[in-house]
Amino acid sequence: WVLTGCAGPNPNPGERTVDIAWTSGDYGRAFSEVQEHAEAGEPWAQLRIAIFYENGWGVDEKIALAEQYYKKTI
């Protein structure tokens, strides 16, 4: 088997769905998809939800909450 351009299965279920919605400008869907994963402590989701809160994408802008999520990813 030869796989080109593929790093294998994504170990973060939901990440691709969130990224597709996000890059398509569907911030509301991306936020609702990522919220559960962020609250469950998944670092990839915490980073993305921090970005959503910082920029007000799909949710009201909340800088303090964005900072909390950013700190969780450190």
Long-range contacts (C-beta under 8 A, 24 or more apart in sequence): 12-37, 12-42, 12-44, 12-45, 14-45, 15-44, 15-45, 18-45, 18-48, 22-48, 22-57, 27-52, 27-57, 27-58, 27-59, 28-58, 29-58, 30-57, 30-58, 31-57, 31-58, 31-59, 32-58, 38-69, 41-72, 43-72, 43-73, 46-70, 46-72, 46-73, 47-73
